[in-house]
Structure formats: C-alpha cells, structure tokens
C-alpha cells in the first residue's frame, strides 16, 4: 500500500471486545483478539493518517504513531468514540461489541447458591449505527460483520439498516481466518458491489480494505 494514500486524513477505529461486568470477577464478552482493528490502525498510520484507536480489553501493543484510548464496557466505548468523532474523515467499527449487558453489576461476587441463575440483560448502544446517524458523521462509515452463513444477505442488510458506506464481512465458521487467528479474508460490500479481499495476514487484508477506503475518499480536501 502506498505510504501517502491517507496523508492528511483522520481515521477513528474501534477494536477488540467489550466486557460487561456481572460482578467484580465475572463478565460477559465476545471472542475478539482485537488483531484486525489493531492491524487497521497500524496500516492506516503507515499510510499517513492520523489515527485514533478506541480499544476494548486486549493484550496488544499500541501501533507506532497511533493515539490509543482504552475502554472496557460498550457504554464507555460509545462515549470515547463519540468524544473523538468531530473532524474524523473515516470511522471503522472493528470492535466486537457485546450485544447485551447486565442491567446491574453486582458490587460483590455472586455466590453459587441456586442450581440456576437468572441475569437480566439490556441491549447495549449500537455504536456504529449512532456514528452513521450522527451530526458529526465522518465522510465514510465502515462496519464489520462476522457471519456463519448467508454472508451476502446479512452483510447487505446490515449496510442498509445501519446507514453504512462499506461493510466488511467475514465468515467466522471458515478454518484459519477470523477469531484469534493471524489470517483473515473479507467480502466487502458497498450499496452496489462486492469486492473480495483474499485470504492473507491481517496486515495485508487491512491494507486492501484501507485502499478501498482511500479510493472512496478520493481527492476530497
Ligand atoms: O449487528 P452486528 O453486531 O452484527 O454488527 C456488527 C458491526 O456493528 C461491527 O462493525 C460492530 O463494531 C458494530 N457494533 C457496534 N455496536 C454494537 C454492536 C455492533 O458498533 N452494540
């Protein structure tokens, strides 16, 4: 990827899972290493962008030149993303945000007294949809979709429903790509077309996705 393709651009990326605490020792979370989002941040910075990375709980080093904000819960990720939104040219929602959070976080460890335990959950805010509908909406809003089946249908539906410009879908049931792995492969959709990014390292895949993004930013000032 050409080093100056994103120079002068501001790119905001969310990455990693979110952890929604049940009590001081337990949480609900998604399987996500954060590697894809961190690769996007590293490559975008190498392409000349000013990058802000809002990271959920992951054990990854901050890529060179990237400004990182650490968060834990979906609500905190939302607040950090919205705070960083003004002036961004691109938002890439690469985080695996928990869909539900406990209504209450118990201040003390829940004791295993009953055979069953009911926990009431509430939907978390859809950060990506909020960004896409925001007054300070970046020129390009890009989402991810992890699917196990009917990739095209679900991805296109998500693109429309959340008001996105691009969606990058991966088949998480495929061997050797996606969750926790070093490689990925993506099917990227805009309103009209599908672009296939073949299997490669997450760095290579990030470069290909950012090239599609840079192309869409074009020569805008
Ligand atoms: O609807 P679904 O969770 O499959 O959509 C995935 C996309 O939406 C990802 O880009 C993810 O980061 C984003 N998302 C979000 N906030 C949520 C749930 C998903 O930003 N609460």
Boltz pocket constraint, residues with backbone or C-beta under 6 A from the ligand:
constraints:
  - pocket:
      binder: B
      contacts: [[A, 74], [A, 93], [A, 94], [A, 95], [A, 96], [A, 97], [A, 98], [A, 99], [A, 124], [A, 125], [A, 126], [A, 127], [A, 128], [A, 129], [A, 142], [A, 143], [A, 144], [A, 145], [A, 146], [A, 158]]
      max_distance: 6.0
